[in-house]
Amino acid sequence: MGADDEFRGGHAPLGRRDHRAGSQRMTQAVILAGGKGTRLASRLNGKPKPLIDVDGEPLLKRQIDSLILNGIDDVVILVNHAADQIQAFVDENQFSARITLIDDGEPRGTAGATLACFDQLQDRFIVIYGDTLFDVDIRHMIDVHDRSSAVATLLLHPNDHPADSDLVELDANKVITAFHSYPHPDGAYLHNLVNAALYVVNKAPLASWIDRFPVGDFAKDLFPAMVASGQKLAGYISFEYIKDIGTPTRLDKAERHLQTGVVARARRETPQKAVFVDRDGTLNALRDYVRKPDDLEVFTGAGQALKRLNDAEYRVVVVTNQPVLARGECDWPGLNRIHAKLESELGRAGAYLDATYVCPHHPHSGYAGEVPELKIGCTCRKPGTAMIEQAAAAMNLDLSASWMIGDSTADIAMANRANLRCILVETGEGGRDGKWPAEPTAIAQDIVQAVNIILSH
């Protein structure tokens, strides 16, 4: 078989190295490394973008080393500009993984280039962008993908500028329902979930898209078309470190994060510190119940306060009782829109939530339109601690280093039961509900002062 026959679309292999002494392949990764790196020209000194120095080490080496640590031993690198330099780099490093370089020819876009080498893809593979610095537990992401029936799983995370980002919408089961490209319509309320450009993809479902997307991008073209056609794509939400370093400013920031330990501290295996935050009366005005987005009025300064927690590497987790669900006064789609507004409002201040946990139950019956299956006693309704426990398990939280901020005695009692340090804010109930005996660690005027206390502790 000739080279042109072996590689779909006329692609020819530039080189292949296998140092595994005959071991079987476990998992494959495709690195999209064909860009010139025009915006990084001042830092490249004639090198191709994948070989940009990141705190003393080429980015491509960091990527391959991380993939190998995650059990990936077959790496396909799609190259174009200065491919000979990348080939020389691979030869010099003698990686323990099988490395295949493919010249992707004329620009085809991320999806087009990947589909063009379809015959070289394994049944399930990882996609990595060549200008991305990441430290992600890919094995865990693959496990989550393999337990689902999704044809592809996208790593998603919130960021500090959702208003000018491409956002992804999920349903309650973390299935992707829509992609929202920037710019967003005026007044739109969208969840702060950004495509981080790391994917787990099944090969077989891509076959029917090859001729339809000879040129195209995964995020803007192929994935939206797959969702529109009814194929199941899933979101994998993670706080782990993954950043585009495609500009000098972003590169400098990533290097600071490496040097100061930010990257390592964001690993799933590293216990995380968190601040749990109540919603009504703590983040937003307490006026009866919030039944629709127009009822939600975020306190002035709340976004700036949470941004300070984000910047201090606290995971910010909303935990909220929402009996309006059990009482039939709001349904899950309605609550989803309310929380989309909350995330949009916080995002305007550069703040984001790492997670939101909701108790939908209410123990008392007799409301018109109530939902019988939700009218139960439970362990998640505050002062029950199930929401705290679920978050701690899912996010590897160190509760001894974590806090709770709330306005009611139920918030403080929950924190006491979970052995969290806690702050009672004087907004909302201000502790005047008197329902539970509880003693806060401190009392603050509002969420702004509460954050001041936490950061000065």
C-alpha positions in Angstrom: 0.0 0.0 0.0 1.4 3.4 -1.0 1.4 6.4 1.2 -1.4 8.1 -0.7 -3.6 5.0 -0.3 -2.8 4.6 3.4 -3.8 8.1 4.4 -7.3 9.3 3.5 -7.4 12.5 1.5 -3.9 12.1 0.1 -2.2 12.7 3.4 1.3 11.3 3.6 2.9 10.2 6.9 5.9 12.4 7.7 7.2 9.9 10.3 6.2 7.3 12.7 8.1 6.2 15.9 7.1 3.3 18.1 9.3 2.7 21.2 6.9 0.4 23.0 8.5 -2.9 22.1 5.4 -4.4 20.6 2.9 -3.3 23.2 -0.7 -2.9 22.2 -2.2 0.5 21.7 -4.5 1.6 24.6 -5.9 5.0 23.6 -5.2 7.4 20.8 -4.9 11.2 20.9 -5.0 13.5 17.9 -3.1 16.8 18.3 -4.2 19.5 15.9 -0.8 21.3 15.4 -0.9 22.8 11.9 -1.2 26.5 12.7 1.5 29.0 12.1 1.1 30.9 15.3 1.0 34.3 13.7 0.0 36.0 17.0 3.0 34.4 18.8 5.5 35.3 16.1 7.5 37.5 18.4 8.1 34.6 20.8 8.6 31.8 18.3 12.0 32.8 16.8 11.2 30.9 13.6 9.8 27.8 15.4 6.4 26.3 14.7 3.7 27.1 17.2 3.6 23.6 18.8 7.3 24.1 19.8 6.7 27.4 21.6 8.7 27.5 24.8 6.5 27.3 27.9 8.5 28.0 31.1 11.5 26.2 29.7 9.9 23.3 27.8 8.2 23.1 24.4 4.5 23.0 24.6 4.3 19.9 22.4 6.5 18.0 24.9 4.3 19.1 27.8 1.3 17.8 25.8 2.7 14.4 24.9 4.1 13.8 28.3 0.7 14.5 29.9 -1.0 12.2 27.4 1.5 9.4 28.2 0.9 9.9 31.9 -2.8 9.4 31.2 -2.2 6.0 29.6 -2.3 7.2 26.0 0.3 5.5 23.9 -0.7 6.4 20.3 -0.4 10.0 19.3 -1.3 11.4 15.9 0.0 14.9 15.2 -1.6 16.8 12.3 1.1 19.2 11.1 1.6 21.6 8.3 3.8 24.7 8.9 7.5 23.8 9.6 6.6 20.1 9.8 10.3 19.2 9.4 11.1 20.9 12.7 8.3 19.0 14.5 9.6 15.7 13.0 13.1 16.5 14.3 11.7 17.3 17.7 9.9 14.0 17.9 13.0 12.1 16.7 15.2 13.8 19.4 12.8 13.1 22.3 12.2 9.3 21.7 8.8 9.4 23.5 7.6 6.1 24.9 4.4 6.5 22.9 3.8 5.7 19.2 4.0 9.1 17.4 2.6 9.6 13.9 3.0 12.9 12.0 0.6 13.6 9.2 0.8 16.6 7.0 -2.8 17.9 6.8 -2.2 19.7 3.5 -4.3 22.7 2.7 -6.2 24.3 5.6 -9.3 22.3 6.3 -10.2 23.4 9.8 -10.1 21.3 12.9 -12.9 18.9 12.0 -12.0 18.8 8.3 -8.4 17.9 9.1 -9.4 15.2 11.5 -12.0 13.7 9.2 -9.5 13.6 6.3 -7.4 11.1 8.2 -10.4 9.0 9.2 -8.7 5.7 8.3 -6.0 6.3 10.8 -8.3 6.9 13.8 -9.0 4.3 16.5 -12.5 3.4 17.5 -12.4 6.1 20.2 -9.9 8.9 20.4 -9.0 12.2 22.1 -8.7 15.5 20.3 -6.3 18.1 21.6 -5.6 21.6 20.1 -2.0 22.4 19.5 -2.0 25.7 21.3 -3.4 24.4 24.6 -1.7 23.9 27.9 -3.6 21.4 29.9 -3.2 19.3 33.1 -6.4 17.1 33.0 -7.2 13.7 34.3 -8.1 12.4 30.8 -8.5 8.8 32.1 -11.4 10.0 34.2 -12.9 11.9 31.4 -12.7 8.8 29.1 -14.3 6.7 31.8 -17.2 9.1 32.1 -17.5 9.1 28.3 -17.4 5.3 28.0 -20.2 5.0 30.6 -22.4 7.2 28.6 -24.1 6.6 25.2 -22.7 9.9 23.8 -20.8 9.9 20.5 -18.6 12.6 21.8 -17.8 14.3 25.1 -16.6 17.8 25.4 -14.7 19.2 28.3 -16.5 22.4 29.5 -15.7 24.9 32.1 -16.9 28.4 33.2 -14.7 31.4 32.5 -14.4 35.0 33.6 -15.7 36.5 30.3 -18.8 34.5 29.2 -20.3 37.5 27.4 -17.7 37.3 24.6 -17.2 33.5 24.6 -18.8 30.6 22.6 -21.1 28.9 25.2 -22.6 25.4 25.4 -26.0 24.5 26.7 -26.7 21.3 28.6 -29.8 19.6 29.8 -30.2 18.1 33.3 -28.4 14.9 32.2 -25.4 16.9 30.8 -26.4 16.2 27.3 -25.6 19.1 24.9 -28.7 20.8 23.5 -27.3 23.8 21.8 -24.2 25.8 21.0 -24.3 29.6 21.3 -21.7 31.4 19.3 -20.5 34.9 20.2 -21.8 37.5 19.9 -24.9 36.7 21.9 -28.3 38.5 21.5 -28.8 41.5 23.8 -30.5 40.4 27.0 -29.8 36.7 26.5 -29.3 34.7 29.7 -27.0 31.8 29.1 -25.2 29.4 31.3 -21.4 30.1 31.7 -20.1 26.9 30.1 -17.3 27.3 27.6 -15.9 24.7 25.2 -12.3 24.1 26.5 -11.3 22.3 23.2 -10.6 18.8 24.6 -12.8 16.1 23.3 -13.4 12.3 23.5 -14.8 11.2 20.2 -16.2 7.9 18.9 -15.0 7.2 15.3 -17.9 5.3 13.8 -20.5 8.1 14.0 -18.1 10.4 12.2 -18.2 8.4 9.0 -21.4 10.0 7.6 -19.9 13.5 8.1 -16.7 13.1 6.1 -18.1 14.3 2.8 -20.3 17.0 4.4 -17.4 18.6 6.3 -14.3 18.4 4.1 -13.6 21.8 5.6 -14.9 22.9 8.9 -14.4 23.4 12.6 -15.4 21.0 15.4 -17.0 23.7 17.7 -18.6 25.9 15.1 -19.6 23.5 12.4 -19.4 19.7 13.0 -20.6 19.5 16.6 -23.6 21.8 16.2 -24.6 19.8 13.0 -24.4 16.6 14.9 -26.6 17.9 17.7 -29.1 19.2 15.2 -29.2 15.8 13.6 -30.1 14.2 16.9 -26.8 12.7 17.8 -25.9 12.7 21.5 -23.0 14.8 22.6 -22.2 15.1 26.3 -20.6 17.8 28.4 -17.9 17.0 31.0 -17.6 19.9 33.4 -14.2 20.3 35.0 -12.2 22.9 37.0 -8.9 21.3 35.9 -6.4 23.5 34.2 -6.7 24.0 30.4 -5.8 27.2 28.7 -5.3 28.5 25.2 -1.8 30.1 25.1 -2.1 31.5 21.5 -1.1 35.1 22.3 1.9 36.5 24.2 -0.4 37.7 27.0 -2.0 34.3 27.5 1.4 32.6 27.3 2.8 34.9 30.0 -0.2 34.1 32.2 0.1 30.4 31.7 3.8 30.5 32.6 2.9 32.4 35.8 0.4 29.7 36.6 3.0 27.0 36.2 5.5 28.8 38.3 3.2 29.6 41.2 1.5 26.2 41.4 -1.9 27.2 40.0 -1.8 24.4 37.4 -0.9 21.7 39.9 -3.4 22.9 42.5 -6.2 22.5 40.0 -5.7 18.8 39.5 -8.6 16.4 40.3 -6.3 14.5 42.6 -5.5 17.6 44.7 -8.1 18.3 47.4 -9.8 21.6 46.6 -10.9 24.4 49.0 -14.4 25.7 48.4 -16.8 28.3 49.5 -20.5 27.2 49.5 -22.9 30.0 49.0 -26.6 30.2 49.6 -28.6 31.8 46.8 -31.8 33.7 47.9 -31.0 36.4 50.5 -27.2 35.9 50.1 -26.5 36.4 46.4 -29.8 38.0 45.5 -32.6 39.9 47.1 -35.1 37.9 49.2 -38.5 38.8 48.0 -40.9 36.0 48.5 -39.8 33.2 46.1 -37.9 33.5 42.8 -40.3 31.8 40.3 -39.0 33.4 37.1 -35.8 35.2 35.9 -37.4 38.6 36.3 -37.7 37.9 40.1 -34.0 37.5 40.5 -32.1 40.7 41.5 -28.5 40.0 42.2 -27.0 42.1 45.0 -24.6 44.9 44.0 -21.1 43.8 44.6 -21.9 40.0 44.7 -20.2 39.4 41.4 -17.1 41.2 42.3 -17.0 39.4 45.6 -17.2 35.9 44.0 -14.6 36.9 41.5 -12.2 37.5 44.4 -12.9 33.9 45.5 -12.3 32.6 41.9 -9.0 34.4 41.8 -8.0 33.0 45.2 -8.6 29.5 43.8 -11.7 28.7 45.9 -14.3 26.5 44.1 -17.5 28.5 44.4 -20.6 26.2 44.9 -24.1 27.4 45.2 -26.3 25.2 47.5 -30.0 26.2 47.5 -33.3 24.9 48.8 -35.9 25.5 46.0 -39.3 24.4 47.3 -40.9 26.2 44.4 -40.2 23.0 42.4 -42.1 20.8 44.8 -44.9 23.3 45.1 -45.3 23.4 41.4 -44.6 27.2 41.2 -41.6 26.7 39.0 -40.4 23.7 36.9 -36.9 22.5 36.1 -36.6 24.4 32.8 -37.8 27.5 34.6 -35.2 27.1 37.3 -32.6 26.5 34.6 -33.4 29.9 33.1 -33.2 31.5 36.5 -29.7 30.1 37.0 -28.7 31.1 33.5 -29.6 34.7 34.5 -27.6 34.4 37.7 -24.5 33.1 35.9 -24.9 35.8 33.2 -25.1 38.6 35.9 -22.1 37.2 37.8 -20.2 36.9 34.5 -20.5 40.6 33.9 -18.3 41.1 36.9 -15.8 38.4 35.7 -17.1 35.9 38.3 -18.3 32.3 37.8 -19.8 29.4 39.7 -18.0 26.0 39.7 -21.2 24.2 40.5 -24.8 24.6 41.7 -26.7 22.1 43.8 -30.4 22.3 44.3 -32.8 20.6 46.8 -36.2 20.4 45.0 -38.1 18.9 47.9 -40.6 20.2 50.4 -42.0 18.1 53.2 -45.5 19.8 53.6 -48.4 19.1 51.3 -51.5 21.1 50.5 -50.3 23.4 47.7 -52.3 23.8 44.5 -50.3 22.4 41.7 -47.7 20.7 43.9 -45.6 17.8 42.6 -46.3 14.8 44.8 -43.0 13.0 44.2 -41.1 16.0 45.5 -43.3 16.5 48.6 -41.0 14.3 50.8 -38.6 14.5 53.6 -35.0 14.3 52.4 -31.4 14.6 53.4 -30.6 17.4 50.9 -32.9 20.1 52.2 -31.0 22.4 54.5 -30.0 21.9 57.3 -29.4 18.4 55.8 -25.9 18.0 54.4 -26.4 15.9 51.3 -25.7 18.8 48.9 -22.4 19.4 50.7 -21.5 15.7 50.6 -22.4 15.4 46.9 -20.3 18.4 46.0 -17.4 17.2 48.1 -17.4 13.7 46.5 -17.7 15.1 42.9 -15.1 17.8 43.3 -12.7 16.3 45.8 -13.3 19.1 48.2 -11.3 19.5 51.5 -14.1 20.6 53.8 -11.6 21.5 56.6 -10.4 24.2 54.3 -13.8 25.3 53.1 -16.5 27.8 54.1 -20.2 28.4 53.9 -21.9 31.8 53.5 -25.7 32.1 54.1 -28.4 34.2 55.5 -30.6 31.7 57.4 -30.1 29.5 60.5 -30.7 26.5 58.1 -27.5 27.6 56.2 -25.5 27.9 59.4 -26.9 24.6 60.9 -26.0 22.8 57.7 -22.5 24.2 57.9 -22.1 23.2 61.5 -23.2 19.6 60.8 -20.7 19.4 57.9 -17.9 20.9 60.1 -17.6 23.9 57.8 -16.5 27.3 59.0 -19.4 29.6 58.2 -20.5 33.2 57.9 -24.0 34.5 58.5 -24.8 37.6 56.4 -27.3 40.2 57.6 -29.0 40.4 54.2 -32.1 38.3 53.5 -33.2 36.5 56.6 -30.1 37.7 58.5 -30.5 34.8 60.9 -33.9 36.2 62.1 -35.8 33.1 60.9 -34.8 31.4 64.2 -35.7 27.9 62.9 -32.5 26.1 63.9 -30.0 26.5 66.7 -26.8 27.4 65.0 -23.6 29.4 65.7 -21.7 31.0 62.8 -18.0 31.4 62.8 -18.5 35.1 62.0 -21.3 37.6 61.1 -20.9 39.9 58.0 -23.0 42.8 56.7 -23.2 41.2 53.2 -21.5 38.8 50.8 -18.8 41.4 50.1 -17.8 41.6 53.8 -18.1 37.8 54.1 -15.6 37.3 51.3 -13.3 39.9 53.0 -13.4 37.8 56.2 -12.6 34.5 54.3 -9.7 36.0 52.4 -8.2 37.6 55.4 -8.5 34.5 57.6 
